Amino acid sequence: MPSWHDLKRFCERDGWELYKKTDHWYYQKLMSDGVLKRTKVSMGTGEISKNLWREILNKQLQVSQEYFNKKI
């Protein structure tokens, strides 16, 4: 499973914009079709749990695991 650091690195390399920083990093990405994607990245360390990772990948990032792996 990826770590929170991997998710942050993905966002930075895939053109996501950091729009808020509190106890988490908040990223957004405006797609060419007008869809605005958003995700929240913990400042904690360690791996993201399997179930949470599946939700982030499918509902927030909306990319395949292979695409994610290429960016990190």
PDB file of N, CA, C and O in Angstrom:
ATOM      1  N   MET A   1       0.833  -1.187   0.000  1.00  0.00           N
ATOM      2  CA  MET A   1       0.000   0.000   0.000  1.00  0.00           C
ATOM      3  C   MET A   1       0.878   1.250   0.000  1.00  0.00           C
ATOM      4  O   MET A   1       1.940   1.272   0.622  1.00  0.00           O
ATOM      5  N   PRO A   2       0.435   2.267  -0.688  1.00  0.00           N
ATOM      6  CA  PRO A   2       1.205   3.517  -0.707  1.00  0.00           C
ATOM      7  C   PRO A   2       1.140   4.237   0.639  1.00  0.00           C
ATOM      8  O   PRO A   2       0.242   4.012   1.450  1.00  0.00           O
ATOM      9  N   SER A   3       2.104   5.090   0.840  1.00  0.00           N
ATOM     10  CA  SER A   3       2.147   5.908   2.059  1.00  0.00           C
ATOM     11  C   SER A   3       1.517   7.269   1.765  1.00  0.00           C
ATOM     12  O   SER A   3       1.247   7.611   0.614  1.00  0.00           O
ATOM     13  N   TRP A   4       1.293   8.026   2.821  1.00  0.00           N
ATOM     14  CA  TRP A   4       0.782   9.395   2.641  1.00  0.00           C
ATOM     15  C   TRP A   4       1.797  10.238   1.868  1.00  0.00           C
ATOM     16  O   TRP A   4       1.415  11.112   1.090  1.00  0.00           O
ATOM     17  N   HIS A   5       3.063   9.981   2.077  1.00  0.00           N
ATOM     18  CA  HIS A   5       4.113  10.689   1.333  1.00  0.00           C
ATOM     19  C   HIS A   5       4.008  10.380  -0.172  1.00  0.00           C
ATOM     20  O   HIS A   5       4.194  11.271  -1.000  1.00  0.00           O
ATOM     21  N   ASP A   6       3.713   9.130  -0.521  1.00  0.00           N
ATOM     22  CA  ASP A   6       3.534   8.748  -1.929  1.00  0.00           C
ATOM     23  C   ASP A   6       2.365   9.511  -2.549  1.00  0.00           C
ATOM     24  O   ASP A   6       2.454   9.979  -3.684  1.00  0.00           O
ATOM     25  N   LEU A   7       1.280   9.631  -1.807  1.00  0.00           N
ATOM     26  CA  LEU A   7       0.111  10.354  -2.317  1.00  0.00           C
ATOM     27  C   LEU A   7       0.433  11.826  -2.535  1.00  0.00           C
ATOM     28  O   LEU A   7       0.030  12.403  -3.545  1.00  0.00           O
ATOM     29  N   LYS A   8       1.150  12.440  -1.605  1.00  0.00           N
ATOM     30  CA  LYS A   8       1.545  13.846  -1.759  1.00  0.00           C
ATOM     31  C   LYS A   8       2.440  14.014  -2.987  1.00  0.00           C
ATOM     32  O   LYS A   8       2.256  14.946  -3.770  1.00  0.00           O
ATOM     33  N   ARG A   9       3.403  13.117  -3.153  1.00  0.00           N
ATOM     34  CA  ARG A   9       4.303  13.172  -4.304  1.00  0.00           C
ATOM     35  C   ARG A   9       3.518  13.025  -5.615  1.00  0.00           C
ATOM     36  O   ARG A   9       3.786  13.734  -6.585  1.00  0.00           O
ATOM     37  N   PHE A  10       2.555  12.106  -5.636  1.00  0.00           N
ATOM     38  CA  PHE A  10       1.714  11.929  -6.826  1.00  0.00           C
ATOM     39  C   PHE A  10       1.021  13.241  -7.182  1.00  0.00           C
ATOM     40  O   PHE A  10       1.051  13.671  -8.335  1.00  0.00           O
ATOM     41  N   CYS A  11       0.401  13.868  -6.198  1.00  0.00           N
ATOM     42  CA  CYS A  11      -0.327  15.116  -6.456  1.00  0.00           C
ATOM     43  C   CYS A  11       0.603  16.181  -7.037  1.00  0.00           C
ATOM     44  O   CYS A  11       0.240  16.874  -7.988  1.00  0.00           O
ATOM     45  N   GLU A  12       1.770  16.306  -6.479  1.00  0.00           N
ATOM     46  CA  GLU A  12       2.727  17.309  -6.951  1.00  0.00           C
ATOM     47  C   GLU A  12       3.206  17.008  -8.363  1.00  0.00           C
ATOM     48  O   GLU A  12       3.369  17.929  -9.164  1.00  0.00           O
ATOM     49  N   ARG A  13       3.433  15.751  -8.682  1.00  0.00           N
ATOM     50  CA  ARG A  13       3.941  15.380 -10.005  1.00  0.00           C
ATOM     51  C   ARG A  13       2.856  15.319 -11.075  1.00  0.00           C
ATOM     52  O   ARG A  13       3.151  15.404 -12.267  1.00  0.00           O
ATOM     53  N   ASP A  14       1.604  15.171 -10.655  1.00  0.00           N
ATOM     54  CA  ASP A  14       0.508  15.042 -11.608  1.00  0.00           C
ATOM     55  C   ASP A  14      -0.231  16.359 -11.835  1.00  0.00           C
ATOM     56  O   ASP A  14      -1.285  16.369 -12.470  1.00  0.00           O
ATOM     57  N   GLY A  15       0.300  17.457 -11.331  1.00  0.00           N
ATOM     58  CA  GLY A  15      -0.277  18.765 -11.614  1.00  0.00           C
ATOM     59  C   GLY A  15      -1.431  19.186 -10.726  1.00  0.00           C
ATOM     60  O   GLY A  15      -2.213  20.056 -11.109  1.00  0.00           O
ATOM     61  N   TRP A  16      -1.557  18.594  -9.551  1.00  0.00           N
ATOM     62  CA  TRP A  16      -2.583  18.999  -8.611  1.00  0.00           C
ATOM     63  C   TRP A  16      -2.111  20.267  -7.896  1.00  0.00           C
ATOM     64  O   TRP A  16      -0.918  20.439  -7.647  1.00  0.00           O
ATOM     65  N   GLU A  17      -3.047  21.145  -7.572  1.00  0.00           N
ATOM     66  CA  GLU A  17      -2.736  22.413  -6.914  1.00  0.00           C
ATOM     67  C   GLU A  17      -3.003  22.298  -5.416  1.00  0.00           C
ATOM     68  O   GLU A  17      -4.083  21.867  -5.009  1.00  0.00           O
ATOM     69  N   LEU A  18      -2.035  22.676  -4.601  1.00  0.00           N
ATOM     70  CA  LEU A  18      -2.236  22.756  -3.159  1.00  0.00           C
ATOM     71  C   LEU A  18      -3.048  24.017  -2.897  1.00  0.00           C
ATOM     72  O   LEU A  18      -2.582  25.121  -3.178  1.00  0.00           O
ATOM     73  N   TYR A  19      -4.267  23.864  -2.358  1.00  0.00           N
ATOM     74  CA  TYR A  19      -5.105  25.038  -2.152  1.00  0.00           C
ATOM     75  C   TYR A  19      -5.360  25.334  -0.682  1.00  0.00           C
ATOM     76  O   TYR A  19      -5.929  26.375  -0.353  1.00  0.00           O
ATOM     77  N   LYS A  20      -4.948  24.433   0.209  1.00  0.00           N
ATOM     78  CA  LYS A  20      -5.152  24.668   1.630  1.00  0.00           C
ATOM     79  C   LYS A  20      -4.206  23.759   2.405  1.00  0.00           C
ATOM     80  O   LYS A  20      -3.995  22.604   2.035  1.00  0.00           O
ATOM     81  N   LYS A  21      -3.641  24.294   3.482  1.00  0.00           N
ATOM     82  CA  LYS A  21      -2.752  23.505   4.339  1.00  0.00           C
ATOM     83  C   LYS A  21      -3.101  23.803   5.790  1.00  0.00           C
ATOM     84  O   LYS A  21      -2.900  24.915   6.278  1.00  0.00           O
ATOM     85  N   THR A  22      -3.622  22.801   6.460  1.00  0.00           N
ATOM     86  CA  THR A  22      -3.942  22.920   7.885  1.00  0.00           C
ATOM     87  C   THR A  22      -3.274  21.736   8.570  1.00  0.00           C
ATOM     88  O   THR A  22      -2.047  21.636   8.584  1.00  0.00           O
ATOM     89  N   ASP A  23      -4.071  20.841   9.133  1.00  0.00           N
ATOM     90  CA  ASP A  23      -3.518  19.609   9.670  1.00  0.00           C
ATOM     91  C   ASP A  23      -3.402  18.552   8.576  1.00  0.00           C
ATOM     92  O   ASP A  23      -2.913  17.449   8.817  1.00  0.00           O
ATOM     93  N   HIS A  24      -3.854  18.898   7.376  1.00  0.00           N
ATOM     94  CA  HIS A  24      -3.735  18.067   6.177  1.00  0.00           C
ATOM     95  C   HIS A  24      -3.342  18.974   5.013  1.00  0.00           C
ATOM     96  O   HIS A  24      -3.463  20.196   5.099  1.00  0.00           O
ATOM     97  N   TRP A  25      -2.868  18.361   3.921  1.00  0.00           N
ATOM     98  CA  TRP A  25      -2.672  19.082   2.669  1.00  0.00           C
ATOM     99  C   TRP A  25      -3.914  18.820   1.823  1.00  0.00           C
ATOM    100  O   TRP A  25      -4.348  17.675   1.698  1.00  0.00           O
ATOM    101  N   TYR A  26      -4.480  19.858   1.250  1.00  0.00           N
ATOM    102  CA  TYR A  26      -5.658  19.744   0.392  1.00  0.00           C
ATOM    103  C   TYR A  26      -5.253  20.099  -1.035  1.00  0.00           C
ATOM    104  O   TYR A  26      -4.726  21.181  -1.291  1.00  0.00           O
ATOM    105  N   TYR A  27      -5.503  19.185  -1.947  1.00  0.00           N
ATOM    106  CA  TYR A  27      -5.139  19.369  -3.350  1.00  0.00           C
ATOM    107  C   TYR A  27      -6.384  19.325  -4.217  1.00  0.00           C
ATOM    108  O   TYR A  27      -7.370  18.664  -3.893  1.00  0.00           O
ATOM    109  N   GLN A  28      -6.311  20.047  -5.330  1.00  0.00           N
ATOM    110  CA  GLN A  28      -7.374  20.003  -6.326  1.00  0.00           C
ATOM    111  C   GLN A  28      -6.766  20.028  -7.722  1.00  0.00           C
ATOM    112  O   GLN A  28      -5.656  20.518  -7.929  1.00  0.00           O
ATOM    113  N   LYS A  29      -7.521  19.488  -8.668  1.00  0.00           N
ATOM    114  CA  LYS A  29      -7.072  19.472 -10.057  1.00  0.00           C
ATOM    115  C   LYS A  29      -8.283  19.703 -10.947  1.00  0.00           C
ATOM    116  O   LYS A  29      -9.258  18.954 -10.890  1.00  0.00           O
ATOM    117  N   LEU A  30      -8.216  20.747 -11.772  1.00  0.00           N
ATOM    118  CA  LEU A  30      -9.276  21.053 -12.725  1.00  0.00           C
ATOM    119  C   LEU A  30      -8.984  20.318 -14.023  1.00  0.00           C
ATOM    120  O   LEU A  30      -7.952  20.534 -14.658  1.00  0.00           O
ATOM    121  N   MET A  31      -9.904  19.451 -14.402  1.00  0.00           N
ATOM    122  CA  MET A  31      -9.741  18.648 -15.605  1.00  0.00           C
ATOM    123  C   MET A  31     -10.205  19.437 -16.831  1.00  0.00           C
ATOM    124  O   MET A  31     -10.943  20.412 -16.694  1.00  0.00           O
ATOM    125  N   SER A  32      -9.786  19.030 -18.009  1.00  0.00           N
ATOM    126  CA  SER A  32     -10.122  19.740 -19.248  1.00  0.00           C
ATOM    127  C   SER A  32     -11.627  19.756 -19.525  1.00  0.00           C
ATOM    128  O   SER A  32     -12.114  20.636 -20.234  1.00  0.00           O
ATOM    129  N   ASP A  33     -12.361  18.796 -18.974  1.00  0.00           N
ATOM    130  CA  ASP A  33     -13.813  18.762 -19.176  1.00  0.00           C
ATOM    131  C   ASP A  33     -14.574  19.570 -18.126  1.00  0.00           C
ATOM    132  O   ASP A  33     -15.804  19.533 -18.086  1.00  0.00           O
ATOM    133  N   GLY A  34     -13.848  20.296 -17.279  1.00  0.00           N
ATOM    134  CA  GLY A  34     -14.467  21.151 -16.274  1.00  0.00           C
ATOM    135  C   GLY A  34     -14.685  20.497 -14.920  1.00  0.00           C
ATOM    136  O   GLY A  34     -15.127  21.162 -13.983  1.00  0.00           O
ATOM    137  N   VAL A  35     -14.388  19.221 -14.796  1.00  0.00           N
ATOM    138  CA  VAL A  35     -14.545  18.514 -13.521  1.00  0.00           C
ATOM    139  C   VAL A  35     -13.414  18.929 -12.577  1.00  0.00           C
ATOM    140  O   VAL A  35     -12.248  18.967 -12.969  1.00  0.00           O
ATOM    141  N   LEU A  36     -13.772  19.236 -11.344  1.00  0.00           N
ATOM    142  CA  LEU A  36     -12.785  19.588 -10.328  1.00  0.00           C
ATOM    143  C   LEU A  36     -12.632  18.404  -9.380  1.00  0.00           C
ATOM    144  O   LEU A  36     -13.579  18.026  -8.690  1.00  0.00           O
ATOM    145  N   LYS A  37     -11.437  17.821  -9.349  1.00  0.00           N
ATOM    146  CA  LYS A  37     -11.152  16.705  -8.449  1.00  0.00           C
ATOM    147  C   LYS A  37     -10.457  17.256  -7.217  1.00  0.00           C
ATOM    148  O   LYS A  37      -9.663  18.192  -7.309  1.00  0.00           O
ATOM    149  N   ARG A  38     -10.762  16.667  -6.054  1.00  0.00           N
ATOM    150  CA  ARG A  38     -10.134  17.089  -4.801  1.00  0.00           C
ATOM    151  C   ARG A  38      -9.723  15.875  -3.989  1.00  0.00           C
ATOM    152  O   ARG A  38     -10.369  14.827  -4.030  1.00  0.00           O
ATOM    153  N   THR A  39      -8.634  16.039  -3.247  1.00  0.00           N
ATOM    154  CA  THR A  39      -8.198  15.004  -2.320  1.00  0.00           C
ATOM    155  C   THR A  39      -7.524  15.662  -1.123  1.00  0.00           C
ATOM    156  O   THR A  39      -7.055  16.797  -1.199  1.00  0.00           O
ATOM    157  N   LYS A  40      -7.486  14.929  -0.027  1.00  0.00           N
ATOM    158  CA  LYS A  40      -6.890  15.395   1.218  1.00  0.00           C
ATOM    159  C   LYS A  40      -5.777  14.424   1.581  1.00  0.00           C
ATOM    160  O   LYS A  40      -5.971  13.209   1.541  1.00  0.00           O
ATOM    161  N   VAL A  41      -4.607  14.958   1.936  1.00  0.00           N
ATOM    162  CA  VAL A  41      -3.447  14.125   2.255  1.00  0.00           C
ATOM    163  C   VAL A  41      -3.034  14.377   3.700  1.00  0.00           C
ATOM    164  O   VAL A  41      -2.772  15.514   4.093  1.00  0.00           O
ATOM    165  N   SER A  42      -2.980  13.320   4.475  1.00  0.00           N
ATOM    166  CA  SER A  42      -2.570  13.425   5.875  1.00  0.00           C
ATOM    167  C   SER A  42      -1.100  13.818   5.979  1.00  0.00           C
ATOM    168  O   SER A  42      -0.281  13.440   5.141  1.00  0.00           O
ATOM    169  N   MET A  43      -0.783  14.572   7.007  1.00  0.00           N
ATOM    170  CA  MET A  43       0.612  14.907   7.287  1.00  0.00           C
ATOM    171  C   MET A  43       1.275  13.808   8.114  1.00  0.00           C
ATOM    172  O   MET A  43       2.452  13.905   8.462  1.00  0.00           O
ATOM    173  N   GLY A  44       0.516  12.773   8.421  1.00  0.00           N
ATOM    174  CA  GLY A  44       1.051  11.649   9.178  1.00  0.00           C
ATOM    175  C   GLY A  44       1.993  10.810   8.330  1.00  0.00           C
ATOM    176  O   GLY A  44       2.159  11.044   7.133  1.00  0.00           O
ATOM    177  N   THR A  45       2.594   9.847   8.969  1.00  0.00           N
ATOM    178  CA  THR A  45       3.496   8.938   8.272  1.00  0.00           C
ATOM    179  C   THR A  45       2.832   7.570   8.185  1.00  0.00           C
ATOM    180  O   THR A  45       1.785   7.331   8.787  1.00  0.00           O
ATOM    181  N   GLY A  46       3.432   6.716   7.457  1.00  0.00           N
ATOM    182  CA  GLY A  46       2.923   5.362   7.363  1.00  0.00           C
ATOM    183  C   GLY A  46       2.098   5.120   6.119  1.00  0.00           C
ATOM    184  O   GLY A  46       1.914   6.000   5.278  1.00  0.00           O
ATOM    185  N   GLU A  47       1.609   3.897   6.031  1.00  0.00           N
ATOM    186  CA  GLU A  47       0.843   3.471   4.864  1.00  0.00           C
ATOM    187  C   GLU A  47      -0.621   3.820   5.008  1.00  0.00           C
ATOM    188  O   GLU A  47      -1.149   3.932   6.115  1.00  0.00           O
ATOM    189  N   ILE A  48      -1.263   3.989   3.872  1.00  0.00           N
ATOM    190  CA  ILE A  48      -2.706   4.203   3.825  1.00  0.00           C
ATOM    191  C   ILE A  48      -3.356   2.821   3.872  1.00  0.00           C
ATOM    192  O   ILE A  48      -2.911   1.903   3.183  1.00  0.00           O
ATOM    193  N   SER A  49      -4.396   2.671   4.673  1.00  0.00           N
ATOM    194  CA  SER A  49      -5.050   1.366   4.776  1.00  0.00           C
ATOM    195  C   SER A  49      -5.644   0.968   3.421  1.00  0.00           C
ATOM    196  O   SER A  49      -5.964   1.821   2.593  1.00  0.00           O
ATOM    197  N   LYS A  50      -5.783  -0.326   3.216  1.00  0.00           N
ATOM    198  CA  LYS A  50      -6.240  -0.860   1.929  1.00  0.00           C
ATOM    199  C   LYS A  50      -7.597  -0.302   1.514  1.00  0.00           C
ATOM    200  O   LYS A  50      -7.759   0.137   0.375  1.00  0.00           O
ATOM    201  N   ASN A  51      -8.569  -0.312   2.415  1.00  0.00           N
ATOM    202  CA  ASN A  51      -9.909   0.167   2.080  1.00  0.00           C
ATOM    203  C   ASN A  51      -9.934   1.663   1.784  1.00  0.00           C
ATOM    204  O   ASN A  51     -10.589   2.107   0.842  1.00  0.00           O
ATOM    205  N   LEU A  52      -9.216   2.435   2.596  1.00  0.00           N
ATOM    206  CA  LEU A  52      -9.162   3.876   2.369  1.00  0.00           C
ATOM    207  C   LEU A  52      -8.449   4.173   1.053  1.00  0.00           C
ATOM    208  O   LEU A  52      -8.871   5.051   0.301  1.00  0.00           O
ATOM    209  N   TRP A  53      -7.368   3.441   0.772  1.00  0.00           N
ATOM    210  CA  TRP A  53      -6.636   3.662  -0.475  1.00  0.00           C
ATOM    211  C   TRP A  53      -7.520   3.424  -1.684  1.00  0.00           C
ATOM    212  O   TRP A  53      -7.481   4.193  -2.644  1.00  0.00           O
ATOM    213  N   ARG A  54      -8.312   2.370  -1.646  1.00  0.00           N
ATOM    214  CA  ARG A  54      -9.218   2.058  -2.756  1.00  0.00           C
ATOM    215  C   ARG A  54     -10.215   3.203  -2.992  1.00  0.00           C
ATOM    216  O   ARG A  54     -10.517   3.544  -4.135  1.00  0.00           O
ATOM    217  N   GLU A  55     -10.718   3.788  -1.908  1.00  0.00           N
ATOM    218  CA  GLU A  55     -11.646   4.914  -2.004  1.00  0.00           C
ATOM    219  C   GLU A  55     -10.955   6.147  -2.605  1.00  0.00           C
ATOM    220  O   GLU A  55     -11.504   6.806  -3.488  1.00  0.00           O
ATOM    221  N   ILE A  56      -9.753   6.446  -2.120  1.00  0.00           N
ATOM    222  CA  ILE A  56      -9.010   7.606  -2.631  1.00  0.00           C
ATOM    223  C   ILE A  56      -8.706   7.432  -4.116  1.00  0.00           C
ATOM    224  O   ILE A  56      -8.927   8.349  -4.907  1.00  0.00           O
ATOM    225  N   LEU A  57      -8.212   6.285  -4.489  1.00  0.00           N
ATOM    226  CA  LEU A  57      -7.832   6.010  -5.878  1.00  0.00           C
ATOM    227  C   LEU A  57      -9.025   6.107  -6.817  1.00  0.00           C
ATOM    228  O   LEU A  57      -8.930   6.733  -7.872  1.00  0.00           O
ATOM    229  N   ASN A  58     -10.137   5.501  -6.451  1.00  0.00           N
ATOM    230  CA  ASN A  58     -11.297   5.428  -7.341  1.00  0.00           C
ATOM    231  C   ASN A  58     -12.189   6.660  -7.303  1.00  0.00           C
ATOM    232  O   ASN A  58     -12.685   7.085  -8.347  1.00  0.00           O
ATOM    233  N   LYS A  59     -12.406   7.242  -6.133  1.00  0.00           N
ATOM    234  CA  LYS A  59     -13.372   8.333  -6.018  1.00  0.00           C
ATOM    235  C   LYS A  59     -12.746   9.718  -6.062  1.00  0.00           C
ATOM    236  O   LYS A  59     -13.371  10.657  -6.555  1.00  0.00           O
ATOM    237  N   GLN A  60     -11.525   9.865  -5.557  1.00  0.00           N
ATOM    238  CA  GLN A  60     -10.910  11.189  -5.517  1.00  0.00           C
ATOM    239  C   GLN A  60      -9.930  11.392  -6.666  1.00  0.00           C
ATOM    240  O   GLN A  60     -10.064  12.342  -7.437  1.00  0.00           O
ATOM    241  N   LEU A  61      -8.952  10.510  -6.784  1.00  0.00           N
ATOM    242  CA  LEU A  61      -7.957  10.658  -7.850  1.00  0.00           C
ATOM    243  C   LEU A  61      -8.521  10.248  -9.206  1.00  0.00           C
ATOM    244  O   LEU A  61      -8.198  10.858 -10.225  1.00  0.00           O
ATOM    245  N   GLN A  62      -9.352   9.230  -9.219  1.00  0.00           N
ATOM    246  CA  GLN A  62      -9.975   8.698 -10.434  1.00  0.00           C
ATOM    247  C   GLN A  62      -8.931   8.302 -11.483  1.00  0.00           C
ATOM    248  O   GLN A  62      -9.025   8.661 -12.656  1.00  0.00           O
ATOM    249  N   VAL A  63      -7.933   7.547 -11.012  1.00  0.00           N
ATOM    250  CA  VAL A  63      -6.885   7.023 -11.893  1.00  0.00           C
ATOM    251  C   VAL A  63      -6.664   5.553 -11.553  1.00  0.00           C
ATOM    252  O   VAL A  63      -7.115   5.072 -10.513  1.00  0.00           O
ATOM    253  N   SER A  64      -5.975   4.855 -12.427  1.00  0.00           N
ATOM    254  CA  SER A  64      -5.639   3.457 -12.170  1.00  0.00           C
ATOM    255  C   SER A  64      -4.431   3.369 -11.246  1.00  0.00           C
ATOM    256  O   SER A  64      -3.684   4.334 -11.083  1.00  0.00           O
ATOM    257  N   GLN A  65      -4.255   2.210 -10.653  1.00  0.00           N
ATOM    258  CA  GLN A  65      -3.083   1.970  -9.808  1.00  0.00           C
ATOM    259  C   GLN A  65      -1.811   2.096 -10.650  1.00  0.00           C
ATOM    260  O   GLN A  65      -0.801   2.612 -10.171  1.00  0.00           O
ATOM    261  N   GLU A  66      -1.853   1.635 -11.886  1.00  0.00           N
ATOM    262  CA  GLU A  66      -0.693   1.705 -12.774  1.00  0.00           C
ATOM    263  C   GLU A  66      -0.299   3.150 -13.055  1.00  0.00           C
ATOM    264  O   GLU A  66       0.885   3.487 -13.036  1.00  0.00           O
ATOM    265  N   TYR A  67      -1.286   4.003 -13.317  1.00  0.00           N
ATOM    266  CA  TYR A  67      -1.005   5.423 -13.572  1.00  0.00           C
ATOM    267  C   TYR A  67      -0.393   6.058 -12.310  1.00  0.00           C
ATOM    268  O   TYR A  67       0.588   6.797 -12.394  1.00  0.00           O
ATOM    269  N   PHE A  68      -0.971   5.768 -11.169  1.00  0.00           N
ATOM    270  CA  PHE A  68      -0.436   6.286  -9.921  1.00  0.00           C
ATOM    271  C   PHE A  68       1.015   5.881  -9.735  1.00  0.00           C
ATOM    272  O   PHE A  68       1.866   6.708  -9.407  1.00  0.00           O
ATOM    273  N   ASN A  69       1.291   4.600  -9.946  1.00  0.00           N
ATOM    274  CA  ASN A  69       2.655   4.097  -9.752  1.00  0.00           C
ATOM    275  C   ASN A  69       3.662   4.762 -10.676  1.00  0.00           C
ATOM    276  O   ASN A  69       4.812   4.961 -10.286  1.00  0.00           O
ATOM    277  N   LYS A  70       3.256   5.110 -11.895  1.00  0.00           N
ATOM    278  CA  LYS A  70       4.164   5.778 -12.830  1.00  0.00           C
ATOM    279  C   LYS A  70       4.543   7.175 -12.360  1.00  0.00           C
ATOM    280  O   LYS A  70       5.638   7.655 -12.653  1.00  0.00           O
ATOM    281  N   LYS A  71       3.643   7.829 -11.632  1.00  0.00           N
ATOM    282  CA  LYS A  71       3.875   9.205 -11.198  1.00  0.00           C
ATOM    283  C   LYS A  71       4.686   9.311  -9.914  1.00  0.00           C
ATOM    284  O   LYS A  71       5.323  10.336  -9.669  1.00  0.00           O
ATOM    285  N   ILE A  72       4.671   8.268  -9.094  1.00  0.00           N
ATOM    286  CA  ILE A  72       5.414   8.379  -7.844  1.00  0.00           C
ATOM    287  C   ILE A  72       6.830   7.924  -8.059  1.00  0.00           C
ATOM    288  O   ILE A  72       7.631   7.937  -7.125  1.00  0.00           O
TER     289      ILE A  72
END
